[in-house]
């Protein structure tokens, strides 16, 4: 394969990677923890909503609700990062994307 073909292939891979990552960034993810907290997050890791069940609004549930929010955000963030790695590996053959 000559240099021109390699550049064309790299540009094609870059466009495919950008498209897939942009689609991921626009996708909404949701998780419910302990049946009391639902968190929604976009693929760019922007939290769009946190919903707390009215029954969770009890002083005795404060720690559980706070922990559920932290756990939910962390789980969604990890899920999105794992999906980014899958996309990078599928398109470029490497988890981190292009080596340059």
C-alpha positions as CSV (number, residue, x, y, z in Angstrom):
1,X,0.0,0.0,0.0
2,X,1.5,3.3,-1.0
3,X,1.5,6.5,1.1
4,X,-1.5,8.1,-0.8
5,X,-3.7,5.0,-0.1
6,X,-2.7,5.0,3.5
7,X,-3.6,8.7,3.9
8,X,-7.0,8.0,2.2
9,X,-7.7,5.1,4.5
10,X,-6.7,7.1,7.6
11,X,-9.0,10.0,6.5
12,X,-11.8,7.5,6.0
13,X,-11.2,6.0,9.4
14,X,-11.1,9.5,11.0
15,X,-14.5,10.4,9.5
16,X,-16.0,7.1,10.6
17,X,-14.7,7.5,14.1
18,X,-15.9,11.1,14.4
19,X,-19.3,10.1,13.1
20,X,-19.6,7.2,15.6
21,X,-18.4,9.3,18.5
22,X,-20.8,12.2,17.7
23,X,-23.7,9.7,17.6
24,X,-22.6,8.4,21.0
25,X,-22.3,12.0,22.4
26,X,-25.9,12.7,21.3
27,X,-27.3,9.4,22.8
28,X,-29.1,9.6,26.1
29,X,-28.4,7.0,28.8
30,X,-30.4,6.3,31.9
31,X,-29.9,4.4,35.1
32,X,-32.1,3.8,38.2
33,X,-30.4,3.1,41.6
34,X,-32.2,1.6,44.6
35,X,-35.5,2.3,42.9
36,X,-35.3,5.8,44.3
37,X,-33.0,7.8,42.0
38,X,-33.0,7.9,38.2
39,X,-30.1,9.7,36.4
40,X,-30.1,10.7,32.7
41,X,-26.8,11.5,31.0
42,X,-25.8,12.2,27.4
43,X,-23.0,10.4,25.8
44,X,-20.8,13.5,26.2
45,X,-21.2,12.8,30.0
46,X,-23.5,15.8,30.5
47,X,-26.1,15.0,33.2
48,X,-29.5,16.0,31.9
49,X,-31.7,15.0,34.7
50,X,-31.8,13.5,38.2
51,X,-35.1,12.3,39.4
52,X,-35.7,11.4,43.0
53,X,-38.8,9.3,43.9
54,X,-41.0,11.2,46.3
55,X,-40.9,8.3,48.8
56,X,-37.1,8.8,49.1
57,X,-37.6,12.3,50.6
58,X,-37.2,11.2,54.1
59,X,-34.4,12.4,56.4
60,X,-33.4,8.7,57.0
61,X,-32.9,8.2,53.3
62,X,-30.5,11.2,52.8
63,X,-27.3,9.1,52.7
64,X,-28.9,6.4,50.5
65,X,-30.1,9.0,48.0
66,X,-26.7,10.8,47.9
67,X,-24.9,7.5,47.4
68,X,-27.3,6.4,44.7
69,X,-26.6,9.6,42.8
70,X,-22.9,9.2,43.0
71,X,-23.0,5.5,42.0
72,X,-25.4,6.2,39.2
73,X,-23.3,9.0,37.7
74,X,-20.1,6.9,38.0
75,X,-21.8,3.8,36.4
76,X,-23.1,5.8,33.5
77,X,-19.8,7.6,33.0
78,X,-18.0,4.2,32.9
79,X,-20.5,2.7,30.5
80,X,-20.0,5.7,28.1
81,X,-16.2,5.4,28.4
82,X,-16.4,1.7,27.7
83,X,-18.6,2.4,24.6
84,X,-16.0,5.0,23.4
85,X,-13.3,2.4,23.8
86,X,-15.4,-0.1,21.8
87,X,-15.9,2.4,19.0
88,X,-12.2,3.4,18.9
89,X,-11.2,-0.3,18.8
90,X,-13.7,-1.2,16.1
91,X,-12.7,1.7,13.9
92,X,-9.0,2.0,14.5
93,X,-8.1,-1.3,16.0
94,X,-7.0,0.4,19.2
95,X,-8.9,1.4,22.4
96,X,-7.3,4.9,22.5
97,X,-8.1,5.7,18.9
98,X,-5.5,6.9,16.4
99,X,-1.9,6.3,17.6
100,X,-0.8,9.8,16.3
